[in-house]
Amino acid sequence: MSSRPPTASRTPSTRSGTSSVPFGLVIIVFLGFIGVLYSGLVGLGLLGGEFGGLGAVILVLALLQAVVLVGLLGLRAWALGVAFLVYGLGLLVDLLGGNVVGALISLIIVVYLASISERFD
């Protein structure tokens, strides 16, 4: 008989490991953070001039986008809901504005997020 206590299973958890985050979502989040960086720089550039209020709004929106992107990486349901709302509105705006490429990108993201939605808590 062994005197060692039983140990927990060595099988990695599907929620705690980074391997549970779909690669497509990692790509979406990475590209989203590039957008956050760009928006943050634009917002900072506007702060000092006559459009300082607009710069502050852009900075706040960039910060909120970063929070949602982190939530998506954490597979949080609230972040998925916000992402559906934002990308869905983006799809609508792109369609109304005649931006076919932007609408297609938003549509692909919405469909992809819907396809992996069961992974979110």
DSSP file (Angstrom, degrees, kcal/mol; ACC not computed):
  #  RESIDUE AA STRUCTURE BP1 BP2  ACC     N-H-->O    O-->H-N    N-H-->O    O-->H-N    TCO  KAPPA ALPHA  PHI   PSI    X-CA   Y-CA   Z-CA
    1    1 A M              0   0    0      0, 0.0     2,-0.3     0, 0.0     0, 0.0   0.000 360.0 360.0 360.0 140.2    0.0    0.0    0.0
    2    2 A S        -     0   0    0      1,-0.1     0, 0.0     2,-0.1     0, 0.0  -0.686 360.0-152.4 -90.6 142.7    1.2    3.4   -0.8
    3    3 A S        +     0   0    0     -2,-0.3    -1,-0.1     2,-0.1     0, 0.0   0.408  63.5 111.0 -92.3   2.0    1.2    6.2    1.8
    4    4 A R  S    S-     0   0    0      1,-0.1    -2,-0.1     3,-0.0     3,-0.1  -0.567  72.2-119.8 -77.8 137.4    0.8    8.9   -0.8
    5    5 A P        -     0   0    0      0, 0.0    -1,-0.1     0, 0.0    -2,-0.1  -0.394  39.2 -90.1 -71.6 154.5   -2.6   10.7   -0.8
    6    6 A P        -     0   0    0      0, 0.0     2,-0.3     0, 0.0     0, 0.0  -0.367  45.4-142.4 -63.9 144.2   -4.6   10.5   -4.0
    7    7 A T        -     0   0    0      1,-0.1     3,-0.1    -3,-0.1     2,-0.0  -0.706  18.9 -98.2-107.1 159.8   -3.9   13.3   -6.4
    8    8 A A        -     0   0    0     -2,-0.3    -1,-0.1     1,-0.2     0, 0.0  -0.317  55.8 -79.6 -69.8 158.0   -6.2   15.2   -8.6
    9    9 A S        -     0   0    0      1,-0.1    -1,-0.2     2,-0.0     0, 0.0  -0.273  31.3-141.5 -57.4 141.5   -6.5   14.2  -12.2
   10   10 A R        +     0   0    0     -3,-0.1    -1,-0.1     2,-0.1    -2,-0.0   0.401  65.8 117.7 -87.8   3.4   -3.7   15.5  -14.4
   11   11 A T  S    S-     0   0    0      1,-0.1     3,-0.1     3,-0.0    -2,-0.0  -0.582  73.5-115.2 -70.8 125.1   -6.0   16.2  -17.2
   12   12 A P        -     0   0    0      0, 0.0     2,-0.1     0, 0.0    -1,-0.1  -0.299  29.7-107.9 -64.3 144.6   -5.9   20.0  -17.9
   13   13 A S     >  -     0   0    0      1,-0.1     4,-1.1    -3,-0.0     7,-0.2  -0.439  15.5-138.3 -69.2 142.7   -9.1   21.9  -17.3
   14   14 A T  T  4 S+     0   0    0      1,-0.2    -1,-0.1     2,-0.1    -3,-0.0   0.682 101.6  44.3 -77.0 -15.5  -10.9   23.0  -20.4
   15   15 A R  T  4 S+     0   0    0      1,-0.1    -1,-0.2     4,-0.0     5,-0.0   0.784 112.6  46.0 -96.3 -31.2  -11.7   26.4  -18.7
   16   16 A S  T  4 S+     0   0    0      3,-0.0     2,-0.2     4,-0.0    -2,-0.1   0.766  95.7  79.6 -89.7 -24.0   -8.4   27.3  -17.1
   17   17 A G  S >< S-     0   0    0     -4,-1.1     3,-1.4     1,-0.1     4,-0.2  -0.504  77.8-129.1 -85.4 152.4   -5.9   26.6  -19.8
   18   18 A T  G >  S+     0   0    0      1,-0.3     3,-1.5    -2,-0.2    -1,-0.1   0.694 102.6  76.4 -70.2 -16.3   -5.2   28.9  -22.7
   19   19 A S  G 3  S+     0   0    0      1,-0.3    -1,-0.3     3,-0.0     4,-0.1   0.689  83.9  65.5 -68.1 -15.2   -5.8   25.9  -25.0
   20   20 A S  G <  S+     0   0    0     -3,-1.4    -1,-0.3    -7,-0.2    -2,-0.2   0.628  80.3  91.0 -81.7 -11.8   -9.5   26.3  -24.5
   21   21 A V  S <  S-     0   0    0     -3,-1.5     5,-0.1    -4,-0.2    52,-0.1  -0.744  87.3-118.7 -84.8 119.5   -9.6   29.6  -26.2
   22   22 A P     >  -     0   0    0      0, 0.0     4,-1.8     0, 0.0     3,-0.5  -0.266  14.0-127.9 -59.8 141.8  -10.3   29.1  -29.9
   23   23 A F  H  > S+     0   0    0      1,-0.2     4,-2.0     2,-0.2     5,-0.2   0.859 108.5  57.6 -60.4 -37.6   -7.5   30.3  -32.2
   24   24 A G  H  > S+     0   0    0      1,-0.2     4,-2.2     2,-0.2    -1,-0.2   0.873 105.7  50.8 -61.0 -36.6   -9.9   32.3  -34.3
   25   25 A L  H  > S+     0   0    0     -3,-0.5     4,-2.7     2,-0.2    -1,-0.2   0.879 106.4  54.5 -68.3 -37.6  -11.0   34.2  -31.2
   26   26 A V  H  X S+     0   0    0     -4,-1.8     4,-2.6     2,-0.2    -2,-0.2   0.905 109.0  48.7 -60.8 -41.0   -7.3   34.9  -30.4
   27   27 A I  H  X S+     0   0    0     -4,-2.0     4,-2.6     2,-0.2     5,-0.2   0.926 111.2  49.3 -64.8 -45.0   -6.9   36.4  -33.9
   28   28 A I  H  X S+     0   0    0     -4,-2.2     4,-2.1     1,-0.2    -2,-0.2   0.924 114.0  45.9 -59.8 -45.0  -10.0   38.6  -33.4
   29   29 A V  H  X S+     0   0    0     -4,-2.7     4,-2.3     2,-0.2    -2,-0.2   0.906 111.3  52.1 -66.8 -41.7   -8.8   39.8  -30.0
   30   30 A F  H  X S+     0   0    0     -4,-2.6     4,-1.5     1,-0.2    -2,-0.2   0.942 112.8  44.2 -59.3 -48.2   -5.3   40.5  -31.3
   31   31 A L  H  X S+     0   0    0     -4,-2.6     4,-1.8     1,-0.2    -1,-0.2   0.863 110.8  56.5 -65.5 -34.7   -6.7   42.6  -34.2
   32   32 A G  H  X S+     0   0    0     -4,-2.1     4,-2.1    -5,-0.2    -1,-0.2   0.892 104.4  52.0 -62.3 -39.8   -9.0   44.3  -31.8
   33   33 A F  H  X S+     0   0    0     -4,-2.3     4,-2.4     2,-0.2    -1,-0.2   0.817 104.4  56.1 -69.2 -29.2   -6.1   45.4  -29.6
   34   34 A I  H  X S+     0   0    0     -4,-1.5     4,-2.3     2,-0.2    -1,-0.2   0.918 108.9  48.2 -63.6 -41.3   -4.4   46.9  -32.7
   35   35 A G  H  X S+     0   0    0     -4,-1.8     4,-2.9     2,-0.2    -2,-0.2   0.884 109.6  52.4 -63.6 -39.3   -7.6   48.9  -33.1
   36   36 A V  H  X S+     0   0    0     -4,-2.1     4,-2.8     2,-0.2    -2,-0.2   0.923 109.9  48.7 -62.2 -44.7   -7.5   49.9  -29.4
   37   37 A L  H  X S+     0   0    0     -4,-2.4     4,-2.2     2,-0.2    -2,-0.2   0.932 113.3  46.8 -61.1 -46.3   -3.9   51.1  -29.7
   38   38 A Y  H  X S+     0   0    0     -4,-2.3     4,-2.3     2,-0.2    -2,-0.2   0.936 113.9  47.3 -61.6 -47.6   -4.8   53.1  -32.8
   39   39 A S  H  X S+     0   0    0     -4,-2.9     4,-3.0     1,-0.2    -2,-0.2   0.893 110.5  53.2 -62.3 -40.0   -7.9   54.6  -31.2
   40   40 A G  H  X S+     0   0    0     -4,-2.8     4,-2.5    -5,-0.2    -1,-0.2   0.906 109.5  47.8 -62.1 -41.4   -5.9   55.4  -28.1
   41   41 A L  H  X S+     0   0    0     -4,-2.2     4,-2.1     2,-0.2    -2,-0.2   0.903 113.0  48.2 -66.5 -40.7   -3.3   57.3  -30.1
   42   42 A V  H  X S+     0   0    0     -4,-2.3     4,-1.6     2,-0.2    -2,-0.2   0.935 112.2  49.9 -63.4 -45.8   -5.9   59.2  -32.0
   43   43 A G  H  X S+     0   0    0     -4,-3.0     4,-1.1     1,-0.2    -2,-0.2   0.908 110.9  48.7 -60.1 -43.5   -7.7   60.1  -28.8
   44   44 A L  H  X S+     0   0    0     -4,-2.5     4,-0.6     1,-0.2     3,-0.4   0.891 108.8  54.3 -63.6 -38.8   -4.5   61.3  -27.2
   45   45 A G  H  < S+     0   0    0     -4,-2.1     4,-0.2     1,-0.2     3,-0.2   0.816 109.9  47.2 -64.9 -30.2   -3.7   63.4  -30.2
   46   46 A L  H >< S+     0   0    0     -4,-1.6     3,-0.8    -3,-0.2     5,-0.3   0.666  92.4  80.9 -84.5 -17.0   -7.1   65.1  -30.0
   47   47 A L  H 3< S+     0   0    0     -4,-1.1    -1,-0.2    -3,-0.4     5,-0.2   0.866  91.6  47.6 -60.2 -38.9   -6.9   65.9  -26.3
   48   48 A G  T 3< S+     0   0    0     -4,-0.6    -1,-0.2    -3,-0.2    -2,-0.1   0.674 107.2  61.2 -79.9 -16.8   -4.7   68.9  -26.6
   49   49 A G  S X  S-     0   0    0     -3,-0.8     3,-1.0    -4,-0.2     6,-0.1  -0.031 107.2 -73.6 -98.5-161.0   -6.6   70.7  -29.4
   50   50 A E  T 3  S+     0   0    0      1,-0.3     3,-0.3     2,-0.1    -3,-0.1   0.602 126.6  60.5 -74.2 -10.4  -10.1   72.1  -29.9
   51   51 A F  T 3>  +     0   0    0     -5,-0.3     4,-2.2     1,-0.2    -1,-0.3  -0.100  64.9 127.6-104.4  33.7  -11.5   68.6  -30.2
   52   52 A G  H <>  +     0   0    0     -3,-1.0     4,-2.2     1,-0.2    -1,-0.2   0.845  69.4  55.0 -59.7 -36.9  -10.4   67.6  -26.7
   53   53 A G  H  > S+     0   0    0     -3,-0.3     4,-2.1     2,-0.2    -1,-0.2   0.916 108.5  47.9 -63.5 -43.1  -13.9   66.4  -25.8
   54   54 A L  H  > S+     0   0    0      1,-0.2     4,-2.5     2,-0.2    -2,-0.2   0.894 109.8  53.9 -63.7 -40.0  -13.9   64.0  -28.8
   55   55 A G  H  X S+     0   0    0     -4,-2.2     4,-2.2    -9,-0.3    -2,-0.2   0.897 107.8  49.9 -60.5 -41.0  -10.5   62.8  -27.9
   56   56 A A  H  X S+     0   0    0     -4,-2.2     4,-2.2     2,-0.2    -1,-0.2   0.900 110.6  49.7 -65.1 -40.8  -11.7   62.0  -24.3
   57   57 A V  H  X S+     0   0    0     -4,-2.1     4,-2.5     1,-0.2    -2,-0.2   0.921 110.4  50.3 -63.8 -43.5  -14.7   60.1  -25.7
   58   58 A I  H  X S+     0   0    0     -4,-2.5     4,-2.3     1,-0.2    -2,-0.2   0.896 110.2  50.5 -62.0 -40.6  -12.4   58.1  -28.1
   59   59 A L  H  X S+     0   0    0     -4,-2.2     4,-2.2     2,-0.2    -1,-0.2   0.910 110.6  48.5 -64.6 -41.9  -10.1   57.2  -25.2
   60   60 A V  H  X S+     0   0    0     -4,-2.2     4,-2.5     2,-0.2    -2,-0.2   0.921 112.3  48.7 -63.9 -43.8  -13.0   56.0  -23.1
   61   61 A L  H  X S+     0   0    0     -4,-2.5     4,-2.4     1,-0.2    -2,-0.2   0.882 110.3  51.6 -63.8 -38.0  -14.4   53.9  -25.9
   62   62 A A  H  X S+     0   0    0     -4,-2.3     4,-2.1     2,-0.2    -1,-0.2   0.895 110.0  49.5 -65.3 -39.4  -10.9   52.4  -26.6
   63   63 A L  H  X S+     0   0    0     -4,-2.2     4,-2.0     2,-0.2    -2,-0.2   0.920 111.2  48.7 -64.9 -43.4  -10.7   51.5  -22.9
   64   64 A L  H  X S+     0   0    0     -4,-2.5     4,-2.2     1,-0.2    -2,-0.2   0.890 109.7  52.7 -63.0 -39.2  -14.1   49.9  -22.9
   65   65 A Q  H  X S+     0   0    0     -4,-2.4     4,-2.5     1,-0.2    -1,-0.2   0.906 107.6  51.8 -62.9 -40.8  -13.1   47.9  -26.1
   66   66 A A  H  X S+     0   0    0     -4,-2.1     4,-2.2     2,-0.2    -1,-0.2   0.899 108.5  51.2 -62.6 -40.1  -10.0   46.7  -24.3
   67   67 A V  H  X S+     0   0    0     -4,-2.0     4,-2.2     1,-0.2    -1,-0.2   0.918 111.3  47.7 -62.7 -43.6  -12.1   45.5  -21.4
   68   68 A V  H  X S+     0   0    0     -4,-2.2     4,-2.4     2,-0.2    -2,-0.2   0.898 109.9  52.7 -65.1 -40.4  -14.5   43.6  -23.7
   69   69 A L  H  X S+     0   0    0     -4,-2.5     4,-2.0     2,-0.2    -1,-0.2   0.902 109.6  48.3 -63.4 -40.4  -11.5   42.0  -25.6
   70   70 A V  H  X S+     0   0    0     -4,-2.2     4,-1.7     1,-0.2    -1,-0.2   0.901 110.3  52.8 -64.9 -39.8  -10.1   40.7  -22.3
   71   71 A G  H  <>S+     0   0    0     -4,-2.2     5,-2.5     1,-0.2    -2,-0.2   0.882 106.8  52.4 -61.7 -38.8  -13.5   39.4  -21.5
   72   72 A L  H ><5S+     0   0    0     -4,-2.4     3,-1.6     1,-0.2    -1,-0.2   0.915 107.8  50.8 -62.9 -42.6  -13.7   37.6  -24.8
   73   73 A L  H 3<5S+     0   0    0     -4,-2.0    -1,-0.2     1,-0.3    -2,-0.2   0.844 109.3  51.7 -63.4 -31.7  -10.3   36.0  -24.1
   74   74 A G  T 3<5S-     0   0    0     -4,-1.7    -1,-0.3    -5,-0.1    -2,-0.2   0.386 114.0-122.4 -82.9   4.1  -11.7   34.9  -20.7
   75   75 A L  T < 5 +     0   0    0     -3,-1.6    46,-2.6     1,-0.2     2,-0.4   0.889  49.9 170.0  55.6  44.6  -14.7   33.4  -22.5
   76   76 A R     >< -     0   0    0     -5,-2.5     4,-1.6    44,-0.2     3,-0.3  -0.723  36.4-140.9 -89.9 134.0  -17.1   35.6  -20.5
   77   77 A A  H  > S+     0   0    0     -2,-0.4     4,-2.4     1,-0.2     5,-0.2   0.856 101.0  57.4 -63.4 -37.1  -20.8   35.6  -21.6
   78   78 A W  H  > S+     0   0    0      1,-0.2     4,-2.2     2,-0.2    -1,-0.2   0.892 106.5  50.0 -62.5 -37.4  -21.2   39.3  -21.0
   79   79 A A  H  > S+     0   0    0     -3,-0.3     4,-2.5     2,-0.2    -1,-0.2   0.874 108.6  52.3 -68.3 -36.4  -18.3   40.0  -23.4
   80   80 A L  H  X S+     0   0    0     -4,-1.6     4,-2.6     2,-0.2    -2,-0.2   0.922 109.5  49.7 -63.7 -43.3  -19.9   37.8  -26.0
   81   81 A G  H  X S+     0   0    0     -4,-2.4     4,-2.1     2,-0.2    -2,-0.2   0.915 112.5  46.4 -61.1 -44.3  -23.1   39.8  -25.7
   82   82 A V  H  X S+     0   0    0     -4,-2.2     4,-3.0     2,-0.2     5,-0.2   0.898 111.5  52.4 -65.4 -39.9  -21.4   43.1  -26.0
   83   83 A A  H  X S+     0   0    0     -4,-2.5     4,-2.9     2,-0.2     5,-0.4   0.910 108.4  50.5 -63.4 -41.8  -19.4   41.8  -29.0
   84   84 A F  H  X S+     0   0    0     -4,-2.6     4,-2.1     1,-0.2    -1,-0.2   0.924 113.3  46.8 -59.6 -43.3  -22.6   40.7  -30.7
   85   85 A L  H  X S+     0   0    0     -4,-2.1     4,-2.5     2,-0.2    -2,-0.2   0.946 116.2  42.8 -63.3 -49.9  -24.0   44.1  -30.1
   86   86 A V  H  X S+     0   0    0     -4,-3.0     4,-2.4     2,-0.2    -2,-0.2   0.938 119.1  41.8 -66.4 -48.4  -21.0   46.1  -31.3
   87   87 A Y  H  X S+     0   0    0     -4,-2.9     4,-2.2    -5,-0.2    -1,-0.2   0.846 114.3  53.3 -71.3 -31.3  -20.3   43.9  -34.4
   88   88 A G  H  X S+     0   0    0     -4,-2.1     4,-2.1    -5,-0.4    -2,-0.2   0.921 111.5  45.0 -65.7 -43.7  -24.0   43.7  -35.2
   89   89 A L  H  X S+     0   0    0     -4,-2.5     4,-2.9     2,-0.2     5,-0.2   0.893 111.9  53.2 -65.0 -39.2  -24.2   47.5  -35.1
   90   90 A G  H  X S+     0   0    0     -4,-2.4     4,-2.6     2,-0.2    -2,-0.2   0.893 107.7  51.3 -61.4 -39.5  -21.0   47.8  -37.1
   91   91 A L  H  X S+     0   0    0     -4,-2.2     4,-2.4     2,-0.2    -2,-0.2   0.927 111.6  47.0 -61.4 -46.1  -22.6   45.5  -39.7
   92   92 A L  H  X S+     0   0    0     -4,-2.1     4,-2.6     2,-0.2     5,-0.2   0.931 113.5  47.2 -62.5 -46.8  -25.7   47.6  -39.9
   93   93 A V  H  X S+     0   0    0     -4,-2.9     4,-2.2     1,-0.2     6,-0.2   0.911 112.5  50.2 -62.4 -42.5  -23.7   50.9  -40.2
   94   94 A D  H  X>S+     0   0    0     -4,-2.6     5,-2.5    -5,-0.2     4,-0.5   0.903 111.5  48.3 -63.3 -40.9  -21.4   49.4  -42.9
   95   95 A L  H ><5S+     0   0    0     -4,-2.4     3,-0.9     1,-0.2    -2,-0.2   0.930 113.5  46.6 -64.4 -45.0  -24.4   48.2  -44.9
   96   96 A L  H 3<5S+     0   0    0     -4,-2.6    -1,-0.2     1,-0.2    -2,-0.2   0.832 114.5  48.5 -65.9 -31.6  -26.1   51.6  -44.7
   97   97 A G  H 3<5S-     0   0    0     -4,-2.2    -1,-0.2    -5,-0.2    -2,-0.2   0.467 114.1-115.3 -87.9  -2.1  -22.9   53.3  -45.6
   98   98 A G  T <<5 +     0   0    0     -3,-0.9     2,-1.4    -4,-0.5    -3,-0.2   0.655  65.7 145.6  79.2  14.5  -22.2   51.1  -48.5
   99   99 A N     >< +     0   0    0     -5,-2.5     4,-2.3    -6,-0.2    -1,-0.2  -0.677  18.1 173.2 -88.1  88.1  -19.0   49.6  -47.0
  100  100 A V  H  > S+     0   0    0     -2,-1.4     4,-2.4     2,-0.2    -1,-0.2   0.891  75.2  50.1 -65.8 -41.8  -19.3   46.1  -48.4
  101  101 A V  H  > S+     0   0    0      2,-0.2     4,-2.4     1,-0.2    -1,-0.2   0.940 112.5  46.6 -64.7 -47.0  -15.8   44.9  -47.1
  102  102 A G  H  > S+     0   0    0      1,-0.2     4,-2.5     2,-0.2    -1,-0.2   0.897 112.7  50.5 -60.9 -41.0  -16.5   46.2  -43.6
  103  103 A A  H  X S+     0   0    0     -4,-2.3     4,-2.5     2,-0.2    -1,-0.2   0.899 110.2  49.9 -63.8 -41.1  -20.0   44.6  -43.6
  104  104 A L  H  X S+     0   0    0     -4,-2.4     4,-2.5     2,-0.2    -2,-0.2   0.909 111.0  48.7 -64.8 -42.5  -18.5   41.3  -44.7
  105  105 A I  H  X S+     0   0    0     -4,-2.4     4,-2.3     2,-0.2    -2,-0.2   0.935 112.9  47.6 -63.0 -46.4  -15.8   41.4  -42.0
  106  106 A S  H  X S+     0   0    0     -4,-2.5     4,-2.5     1,-0.2    -2,-0.2   0.901 112.0  50.6 -61.6 -40.4  -18.4   42.2  -39.3
  107  107 A L  H  X S+     0   0    0     -4,-2.5     4,-2.6     2,-0.2     5,-0.2   0.916 109.4  50.0 -63.8 -44.0  -20.7   39.4  -40.6
  108  108 A I  H  X S+     0   0    0     -4,-2.5     4,-2.5     1,-0.2    -1,-0.2   0.912 112.1  48.3 -61.0 -42.7  -17.9   36.8  -40.5
  109  109 A I  H  X S+     0   0    0     -4,-2.3     4,-2.9     2,-0.2     5,-0.2   0.924 112.1  48.4 -65.2 -44.3  -17.0   37.8  -37.0
  110  110 A V  H  X S+     0   0    0     -4,-2.5     4,-2.3     2,-0.2    -2,-0.2   0.928 113.8  46.5 -62.4 -45.2  -20.7   37.6  -35.8
  111  111 A V  H  X S+     0   0    0     -4,-2.6     4,-1.9     2,-0.2    -1,-0.2   0.911 113.8  48.9 -64.2 -42.1  -21.1   34.2  -37.5
  112  112 A Y  H  X S+     0   0    0     -4,-2.5     4,-1.2    -5,-0.2    -2,-0.2   0.939 111.2  48.9 -63.3 -46.6  -17.8   32.9  -36.0
  113  113 A L  H  < S+     0   0    0     -4,-2.9     3,-0.4     1,-0.2     4,-0.3   0.894 110.6  51.6 -61.0 -39.0  -18.7   34.2  -32.5
  114  114 A A  H >< S+     0   0    0     -4,-2.3     3,-0.8     1,-0.2     4,-0.2   0.877 106.1  55.4 -63.7 -36.1  -22.1   32.5  -32.8
  115  115 A S  H 3< S+     0   0    0     -4,-1.9    -1,-0.2     1,-0.2    -2,-0.2   0.751 116.7  35.0 -70.4 -23.4  -20.4   29.2  -33.8
  116  116 A I  T >< S+     0   0    0     -4,-1.2     3,-2.0    -3,-0.4     4,-0.2   0.254  83.5 111.3-110.8  11.6  -18.3   29.2  -30.6
  117  117 A S  G X   +     0   0    0     -3,-0.8     3,-1.5    -4,-0.3    -1,-0.1   0.747  65.1  69.5 -61.9 -24.4  -20.8   30.7  -28.3
  118  118 A E  G 3  S+     0   0    0      1,-0.3    -1,-0.3    -4,-0.2    -2,-0.1   0.663  89.8  64.5 -68.6 -13.4  -21.3   27.5  -26.3
  119  119 A R  G <  S+     0   0    0     -3,-2.0     2,-0.3   -43,-0.0    -1,-0.3   0.590  85.0  92.8 -82.8 -10.5  -17.7   27.9  -24.9
  120  120 A F    <         0   0    0     -3,-1.5   -44,-0.2    -4,-0.2   -45,-0.1  -0.627 360.0 360.0 -90.2 142.7  -18.6   31.1  -23.0
  121  121 A D              0   0    0    -46,-2.6   -45,-0.2    -2,-0.3    -1,-0.1   0.421 360.0 360.0 -85.4 360.0  -19.8   31.1  -19.4
